[in-house]
Amino acid sequence: VQLVESGGGLVQPGGSLRLSCAASGFTFSRNVMYWARQVPGKEREFVAGISDVGGSTNYADSVKGRFTISRDNAKNTMYLRMNVLTPEDTSVYYCNTNINGMEYWGKGTLVTVSS
């Protein structure tokens, strides 16, 4: 199982970014997928989740209305569109899935929101 995040970078407050998570080594279309984030020294927190075929999504209250999670099962890829970014969104963003009770994580992509 491999999860590889990309798309992070430096963005100004109010700006936007789109993160991608490329998945391999498992049947992507059968798995619920998640985005989480972590600031050094703090616990990793849930950001958003999406069902296996994308028909159901849920979000942390802190990002609801600003972030959109999506997936393309034909490309084995999940996305996170982030709008109206604030400095509080600065974090390392990870994609995550659970397969047969085991958690899998990517290495993360850093998002820095700063002027």
C-alpha positions in Angstrom: 0.0 0.0 0.0 1.3 3.4 -1.0 -0.2 6.8 -0.5 1.6 9.8 -1.9 0.5 13.3 -1.2 1.4 16.3 -3.4 0.3 19.9 -4.0 1.4 21.6 -0.8 3.3 24.8 -0.7 3.3 28.4 0.4 0.1 30.4 -0.1 -1.1 33.8 1.1 -4.1 34.1 3.4 -7.3 34.0 1.4 -5.6 31.9 -1.3 -6.3 28.4 -2.5 -4.5 25.1 -3.1 -5.4 21.7 -4.3 -3.8 18.6 -2.7 -3.7 15.2 -4.4 -3.2 11.8 -2.9 -2.1 9.1 -5.4 -2.9 5.6 -4.1 -1.5 2.2 -5.1 -1.3 -1.3 -3.8 -4.9 -1.8 -2.9 -8.3 -1.6 -4.5 -8.8 2.2 -4.2 -12.4 2.2 -5.3 -13.4 0.0 -2.4 -12.0 2.2 0.3 -13.1 5.1 2.3 -10.4 7.7 2.2 -9.5 10.6 4.6 -7.4 13.7 4.8 -5.9 14.6 8.2 -3.4 17.3 9.2 -0.9 17.8 11.9 1.1 20.7 13.3 4.3 19.7 15.0 3.7 19.3 18.7 0.0 18.8 18.3 -2.2 15.8 17.7 -3.1 14.8 14.2 -6.7 15.9 13.4 -9.3 14.8 11.0 -10.0 17.1 8.1 -12.3 15.4 5.7 -13.5 11.9 4.6 -15.1 10.5 1.4 -16.9 7.3 0.8 -15.7 4.6 -1.6 -17.6 5.9 -4.6 -17.6 9.5 -3.5 -21.3 9.8 -2.8 -20.8 10.8 0.9 -18.4 13.3 2.4 -17.8 14.8 5.8 -15.7 17.6 7.1 -14.2 19.0 10.3 -16.1 22.0 11.5 -13.0 24.1 11.1 -12.9 23.5 7.3 -16.6 23.1 6.4 -17.6 25.4 3.6 -14.0 26.1 2.6 -12.5 22.7 1.8 -13.9 20.1 -0.7 -12.8 16.5 -0.8 -13.2 14.5 -4.0 -11.8 11.4 -5.7 -11.3 10.0 -9.1 -11.4 6.2 -8.8 -10.3 5.8 -12.5 -7.0 7.5 -11.5 -6.7 6.1 -8.0 -6.4 9.6 -6.7 -8.1 11.7 -4.0 -8.1 15.4 -3.8 -8.6 18.2 -1.3 -9.5 21.6 -2.7 -8.8 24.2 -0.1 -10.2 27.7 -0.4 -10.0 30.9 1.8 -7.0 29.6 3.5 -5.9 31.1 6.8 -2.7 30.9 8.8 -4.5 28.4 11.1 -4.6 26.0 8.2 -0.8 25.8 8.1 0.0 22.1 8.7 1.3 18.9 7.2 -1.6 17.3 5.4 -1.8 13.5 5.2 -4.0 11.1 3.3 -5.2 8.0 5.1 -7.1 4.8 4.7 -7.9 1.7 6.7 -7.6 -1.7 5.2 -8.6 -4.8 7.2 -8.2 -2.9 10.4 -4.8 -1.5 9.6 -4.2 2.2 9.2 -2.1 3.5 6.3 -0.7 7.0 6.0 1.2 8.9 3.4 4.3 10.9 4.3 2.4 14.2 4.0 2.6 17.5 2.2 3.3 20.8 3.9 0.9 23.7 3.5 2.1 27.0 4.7 -0.3 30.0 4.8 1.5 33.2 5.3 1.9 36.7 3.9 
